C-alpha cells in the first residue's frame, strides 16, 4: 500500500479496445489522503474494506458511530484545503493509523487500544478549530462501514478518459486523485460511465456492480492533491465547459468477489434498473443527471430548422417537462472548446423529447454540429428539464398572450400543446409570431392546428420580408410587416404574457405590454444558461471586517472578519445549517436573499443573478448585511 499523496497519478493515453480496472484506492480517514491497493474483496452492502471507516468530527454536529452521517459534521477539504498535506499511514494488520501534520506533530491511534485515542485527539484539537459543540476528534463507524458521500453508495468509479477530456478543457493535466475515487477505470470513451446509470457492470470473473447515479462535484475537487491548494475551480470548469456539475458515478456491490488492478471490465450487462420509480434519492434529482439520449427521429421543419426526437433513458424517473422548459445537450467537438447549449423542449411524448434546432451556420457552434452529425441512433449527453419559464396552472382564468420571434416559437408550441391537452377552450389566447419570410416558418402550421382546438384563440403572423406577396394567402394568419406596439393595443391589463426571442425583441415586447397596462410581474421571458466566458479564479475580499451580519430566518447576529471566509462558512461557524452543495459558486444551491446591505461575490457566477441574490458559498459582506 502506498500513500496516494506521495505518488502522482500517471495518466498515459490508452487504447479504448480493452476496458480495465486500472487501480484501486481506499481512504481510511474521510477527507484525508488515500492508499493504493492491488486487490480487495467486495461484498454487498459494503465498500472497499476500511474505506472512510474513520473520520475527524469537526465539533459542529453529533456523529453517531452506529450510523451514517453527512459530510458537514467532519473535517473536510471544503473547509480545510490543506488536508492532502497530512501524510497518512494505515497498517490494517497491526490496526494502527498515524497522521502527520505538515506543521509538525502526529496523531497515532491503535484500533485495538482505546487509550491511544485520547492522546491523538489532543493533537487533532490543536490542528483544527473547535466546533460549536465540541473539539475536533477521531470517530469510528461501527462494523467498520464507511462514511461515504451517501449511505447507499459505498463505491465511486472514475473514468480516466473523462479525466483526460476535462484536462483538455482545463488546459492542464488534472490529477485523477482530485476526485477521490475508489475504482479508476481505463480504456473507455470519455463520459461513457453516464451510460451505465441504472444498469450493471462486471469486473473480473465474479464481481458485479450496480451503477446508481452520477456524482455531483463540489469545491473539494478544486484542491490539488499534491499541494493542498486550490488551483483549478473544477465545479466552475464543469459548469462552464460541460454544462453540468457531475463527474464519476456511484455504485454498490450486487455480486461478491475479488477485484484486482488490471481486471477486465464488461459493460452492458442486462439487469433490472438500479433506480426505481418513487425510490428515495439522497442526491440531486434525476432531471439534473447528464445521460446519453438517443436520436430516434429527425424531421425537417423548415429550410434551416430540424427537429430531433430524443429517447430519454431517465424519463421514468424525472418529472414530465413543463411546457416551456428546456434541456441542455452537449455534442463531441473537434477541439477543447465547450460544445453544449440549452434548447427548448418543443414537444414531449412518452419517453421522447423533441428539440427543434435552428442551424445557425457560421454564427453558431453546437447547432451546426447537430445538423451535420446527428442521425437516427446517434446519441448525445443531455440533462434537464430545467427552467422557470413555463406555463403555469395558477393563471388559467386570465387571458394569455404568447409572443415569439424566429426559433423562439419552440416554447410557444409546447404551451399550445399543453393548452390543447387541457382543453382550456374558454380561455382567451392570443398568439403573435414574427418571422422574416415563408421559408423560415418552422412549426407555424403546427401552432395553427393546435390553436384550432382552442375556440377562444387568435393568431397573427408578421412576415417582415415576405418573398412573394401573393403567397401570404397560403400561410395561415400571415400579414406583411413587423410586429410592433400596435399588436398590443387593447390588450387586457390582467393578461399573462410569455415572450421568447432575441434579447432586443424581448425588451421591445416587455415595453409594449407594459404600455398596454400589463403588470411587469405578469410578463415572462427566458434567458438560457450557455457556456460561460467567466473567470473561475477566486478574488480576494476587498475588506477585512469587522462587519455585522444577521441571519434573519434564524435570528442570529454575527460579526464577520476576513479569517471567517464566506458568509456560508460564517453561518456554519455559528452552528447554522444553510443549504449548499458545490461551494464553488456554480450550482446555485446556496442562493439566499439579501434583505439589507451589500455583498461581493469572490467568484463570477456563470448564470444571471437577481439584484438581491446572494450565493453564500462565495460571497462576503462589504457593509452590515441582513440575509
DRENBA-901961 format. One record per residue (C-alpha): x, y, z. Coordinates in steps of 0.25 Angstrom, whole numbers, padded with zeros to 4 digits, always signed. Each point is the difference from the previous one (the first is absolute). Layout:
BEGIN
XYZ...
END
This chain:
BEGIN
+0000+0000+0000+0005+0014-0004-0004+0013+0006-0007+0006-0012+0005+0014+0003+0014-0003-0003-0002-0007-0013-0006+0009-0011-0010-0008-0009+0006-0004-0013-0010+0003-0011+0005-0005-0014-0008-0001-0012-0006-0014-0002-0007-0009-0010-0015+0000+0001-0001-0014-0005+0002-0007+0014-0008+0007+0012+0007-0004+0013+0001+0003+0015+0012+0009+0000+0002+0002+0015-0007-0001+0014+0000+0010+0011-0005+0001+0014+0000+0012+0010+0001-0005+0014-0004+0014+0006-0011+0007-0007+0006+0013-0007+0014-0004+0001+0010-0007-0009-0002-0014-0006+0008-0013-0002+0001-0007-0013-0003-0015+0001+0002-0012-0010-0011-0009+0004-0013+0001+0009-0012-0008+0003-0013+0007-0003-0013-0005+0007-0014+0005-0001-0004+0011+0010+0015+0004+0002+0010+0008-0007+0015-0002-0001+0004-0006+0013+0003+0011+0010-0002+0012-0010-0004+0012+0008-0003-0008+0012+0007+0011+0008-0003+0015+0000+0003+0012+0008-0012+0006+0006+0000+0015-0001-0008+0003+0012-0011+0007-0007-0009-0012+0000-0003-0013+0007+0006-0012-0007-0007-0013+0003+0010-0012+0000-0011-0010-0003-0005+0007-0013+0004+0009-0012+0002+0015+0001+0001+0011-0010+0013+0006-0003-0004+0013+0007+0004-0006+0013+0014-0003-0004+0013+0007-0002+0000+0001-0015+0007+0006-0012-0011+0010-0003+0004+0007+0013+0015-0005+0002+0007+0000-0014+0013-0005+0006-0005-0014+0004+0008-0006-0011+0013+0005+0006-0003-0009+0012+0007-0013-0002-0007-0013+0004+0005-0013+0003-0010-0012+0003+0004-0014+0003-0012-0009-0001+0007-0012+0006+0005+0008+0012-0013+0008+0001+0008+0013+0001-0001+0013-0006+0009+0012+0000-0003+0015-0005+0012+0009-0001-0003+0015-0001+0007+0009-0010+0004+0009+0011+0005-0011+0009-0006-0010+0010-0007-0012-0002-0013-0007+0004+0001-0015+0002-0011-0010+0004+0000-0015+0001-0014-0005-0003+0002-0011+0011+0005+0009+0011-0011+0011+0003+0010+0007+0010+0008+0005-0013-0012+0008-0004+0000+0011+0011+0015+0004-0003-0003+0000-0015-0013+0009+0002+0009+0010+0007+0008+0001-0012-0012+0001-0009-0006+0011+0008+0013+0008-0001+0000-0001-0015-0015+0004-0003-0009+0011+0006-0011-0004+0010-0014-0002-0005-0012+0006+0006-0003-0013+0008+0014-0006+0003+0014-0001-0004+0004-0008-0012+0003-0015+0003+0002-0013-0007-0013-0008-0002-0002-0014-0005-0012-0006-0006-0006-0013+0005+0003-0013-0008+0011+0008-0007-0010+0004-0010+0004+0013-0007-0006+0015+0001-0001+0000-0015-0006+0012-0007-0014-0007+0001-0004-0012+0008-0005-0008-0012+0012+0003-0008+0013-0007+0005+0008+0001-0013+0004+0011-0009+0005-0003-0014+0009+0009-0009+0002-0001-0015+0014+0004-0003-0003+0004-0014-0010+0010+0006+0011+0006+0008+0008+0001-0012-0011+0007-0007-0002+0010+0011+0015+0003+0001-0001+0004-0015-0011+0010+0004+0008+0005+0012+0013+0001-0009+0007-0007+0011+0002-0014+0005-0010-0004+0011+0005-0010+0010-0011-0010+0001+0001-0001+0015-0007+0013+0001-0013-0008-0002+0004-0009+0012-0006-0013-0008+0001-0014+0005+0001-0007-0014+0007+0007-0011-0004-0006-0014+0007+0002-0013-0002-0004-0015-0013+0007-0001-0005+0012-0008-0002+0013+0008-0013+0001+0008-0004-0015-0004-0002-0002+0015-0013+0008+0000-0006-0010-0010+0001-0011+0011-0009+0007+0010-0012-0009+0003+0007-0013-0004+0012-0009+0004+0014-0002-0004+0009-0012+0003+0015+0001+0004+0009-0012+0000-0007-0014+0000-0010+0002+0011-0002+0014+0005-0013+0007-0004-0003+0015+0003-0013+0007-0001+0002+0014-0005-0009+0010+0008+0002+0014-0005+0011+0010-0004+0008+0008+0010-0003+0015+0002+0013+0007+0002+0004+0010+0011+0011+0010+0004+0009-0012+0005+0003-0004-0014+0007+0014-0002+0011-0004+0010+0013-0005-0007+0002-0014+0008+0015+0002-0001+0001+0015+0005-0012+0001+0009-0004+0013-0007-0012+0004-0009+0006+0002-0014-0012-0003-0010-0014+0002+0003-0005-0013-0004-0015+0002+0002+0001+0013-0008+0007-0007-0011-0010-0011-0001-0012+0010+0000+0007+0009-0010+0006-0010-0009-0010-0012+0001-0013+0006+0005-0001-0008+0012+0007-0003+0014+0001-0015-0001+0013-0009-0001+0001-0015+0003-0011-0009+0005-0005-0006+0013-0001-0016+0001-0004-0011+0009+0004-0014+0000-0010-0011-0005+0009-0012-0001+0012-0002+0009+0014-0004-0004+0014+0005-0001+0005+0011-0009+0014+0003-0005+0007+0011-0007+0000-0004-0015-0013-0008+0001-0009+0002-0013-0012+0008+0001-0013-0005-0007-0012+0010-0002-0014-0001-0005-0004-0012+0009-0015-0002+0000-0006+0003+0013-0012+0006+0007+0002+0015+0002+0008+0005+0011-0009+0012+0002-0015-0003+0002-0012+0010-0002-0003+0006+0014+0013-0005+0007+0006+0010+0009+0012+0007-0006+0009+0007+0009+0008+0008-0011-0004+0010-0010-0013-0003-0007+0001-0009-0013-0004+0011-0009+0013+0006+0003+0008-0012-0004+0007+0000-0013-0003-0012-0008+0001-0005-0014-0013+0002-0008-0002-0007-0014-0005+0007-0012-0012-0008-0005-0005+0009-0011+0004+0012-0007-0010+0009-0007+0003+0012-0009-0009+0012+0004+0005+0011-0009+0012+0004-0008+0009+0002+0012-0008-0008+0011+0000-0014+0003-0007-0008+0012+0008-0010+0007-0009-0010+0008+0009-0006+0012-0003-0012+0008+0003+0003+0015+0005-0012+0008-0005+0007+0013-0014+0004-0005-0006-0009+0011+0008+0007+0011+0000+0014-0003-0013+0009+0000-0007+0003-0013+0005+0013-0006-0009+0012+0002-0004+0007-0013+0011+0010-0003+0012-0007+0007+0013-0004-0006+0011-0010+0000+0015+0001-0001+0007-0008-0011+0015-0002-0003+0006-0006-0012+0014-0004-0003+0008+0011-0006+0013+0001-0008+0008+0007+0011+0000+0003+0015-0011+0011-0002-0013-0002+0007-0011-0006-0009-0013+0001+0008-0012+0008-0001-0014+0001+0006-0012-0003-0009-0015+0001+0003-0008-0013+0000-0010+0003-0011-0008-0013+0002+0001-0012+0010-0007-0013-0003+0003-0012+0010+0015-0002+0002+0003+0009-0012+0003+0015-0001+0000+0009-0012+0011+0011-0002-0002+0009-0012+0013+0006-0003+0004+0011-0010+0013-0002-0007+0007+0013+0003+0011-0003-0010+0013+0008+0001-0007+0008+0012-0002-0013+0008+0008-0011+0007-0009-0011+0004-0011+0001-0009+0008-0002-0013+0007-0012+0007-0014-0006+0003-0005+0002-0014+0013-0006-0006+0002-0012+0009-0013-0004+0006-0008-0012-0006-0009-0010+0005+0006-0009+0010+0011+0011+0003+0001+0004+0015+0003+0013+0007+0001+0004+0015-0012+0006+0006-0005+0006+0013-0013+0006+0004-0011+0004-0001+0004+0014+0006-0006+0014+0001-0011+0008+0007-0005+0005-0014-0012-0008-0001-0015+0000-0001-0006+0000+0014-0013-0005+0005-0003+0012+0010-0004+0009-0011-0009-0009-0008-0012+0011+0000+0009+0011-0005+0001+0004-0014+0013-0006-0006+0009+0007-0010+0012-0009-0007+0010+0009-0007+0012-0006-0008+0010+0003-0011+0007-0010-0009+0004-0012+0007-0006+0006+0013-0013-0007-0004+0005-0013+0006-0005+0003+0014-0013+0006-0005-0003-0013-0008+0003-0008+0013-0010+0009+0007-0011-0001-0011+0002-0016+0001-0003+0001+0015-0012+0009-0002-0006-0009-0010+0002-0012+0009-0006+0008+0012-0012+0003-0009+0001+0015+0005-0011+0003-0010-0005+0013+0006+0013+0007+0003+0003+0011-0009+0014-0003-0006+0007+0010-0010+0012-0005-0008+0009+0010-0006+0012-0005-0008+0010+0007-0008+0009-0006-0011+0007+0005-0013-0006-0008-0011-0008-0012-0003+0012-0009-0001+0004+0002+0014-0013-0004+0006+0003-0012+0009-0011-0006+0008-0010+0011-0004-0010-0009-0007+0000-0009+0013-0003+0012+0008-0011+0004-0009-0006-0014+0001+0001+0000+0015-0007+0013+0001-0012-0006-0007-0003-0008+0012-0001+0013+0008-0012+0007-0004+0004+0013+0007+0014+0000-0007+0004+0011-0009+0013-0001-0009+0008+0011-0007+0012-0003-0008+0009+0012-0004+0010-0002-0012+0010+0011-0001+0005-0004-0014-0010-0009-0007+0006-0006-0012-0013+0000-0008-0011+0010+0004-0010-0009-0007+0004-0012+0008-0004+0006+0013-0014-0006-0002+0006-0013+0000+0006+0002+0014-0010-0001+0012-0003+0013+0007+0012+0007-0008+0001+0015-0002+0012+0008-0006+0007+0010+0010+0007+0000+0013-0005-0004+0014-0002+0014+0007-0007+0006+0012-0013+0001-0009-0002-0015+0002-0001+0002+0015-0011+0011-0001-0012-0004+0008+0008-0011+0008-0008-0003+0013+0008+0005+0012-0002-0013+0007+0007-0008-0011+0012-0009+0002+0011+0002-0011+0010-0011-0003+0011+0005-0010+0012-0007-0006+0009+0005-0011+0013+0008-0002+0003+0010+0012-0003+0013-0007-0014-0007-0004-0003-0004+0014+0004+0014+0005-0010+0007-0010-0011-0010+0003+0001+0003+0015-0001+0015-0002-0012-0002-0010-0007-0009+0010+0003+0010+0012-0005+0012-0008-0013-0008-0003-0002-0001+0015+0005-0014+0003+0007-0001+0014+0016-0003-0002-0001-0012+0009-0010-0006-0010+0010+0000-0011+0008-0012-0001+0013-0002-0008+0011-0011-0001+0015+0002+0001+0008-0013-0003+0013-0004+0007+0011-0002-0010+0015-0002+0001+0005+0011+0009+0011+0009-0004+0003+0003+0014+0012-0001+0009+0001-0012+0009+0010+0006+0009-0004+0005+0014+0002+0014+0003+0006+0006+0013-0011+0006+0010+0001+0015-0002-0002+0003+0015+0006-0007+0013-0012+0003+0010-0005+0000+0010-0014+0001-0006-0014-0003+0006-0008-0012-0006-0014-0004+0003-0006-0013-0004-0014+0004+0001-0007-0013-0001+0008-0006+0012+0000+0013+0008+0015-0001+0001+0010+0012+0000+0014-0002-0003+0013+0008-0003+0008-0003-0013+0015+0001-0001+0009-0003-0011+0004-0013+0006-0015-0005+0001+0000-0003-0015-0013+0001-0007-0014+0003+0005-0003-0015-0001+0012-0003+0009-0003+0011+0010-0014-0006+0001+0005-0014+0002+0010+0005+0011-0013+0006+0007-0006-0014+0000-0010+0003-0012-0002-0010-0011-0003+0008-0013-0002-0007-0013+0012-0002-0008+0007-0010-0010+0011+0003-0009+0006+0011+0009+0006+0006-0013-0010+0010-0005-0006-0008-0011-0012-0009+0004-0009+0011+0007-0004-0009+0011+0005+0010+0011-0008+0011-0006-0006+0010+0010-0007+0013+0000+0007+0013+0005-0009+0008+0008+0009+0011+0003+0014+0004-0002+0011-0003-0011+0008-0013-0003+0010-0003-0011+0002-0014-0007+0014-0005+0000-0003-0009-0012-0007+0005-0012-0013-0007-0002-0003-0008-0013-0015+0003+0001-0007+0013+0002-0003+0005+0014-0011+0009+0005+0003+0013+0006-0002-0006+0014+0005-0014-0002+0012-0005+0008+0008-0012-0002+0004-0002+0014+0011-0010-0003+0008+0010-0008-0005+0014+0006+0006+0009+0011-0006+0012+0006+0005+0014-0003-0010+0007+0009-0010-0004+0011-0009-0010-0006-0013-0008+0003-0002-0013-0008
END
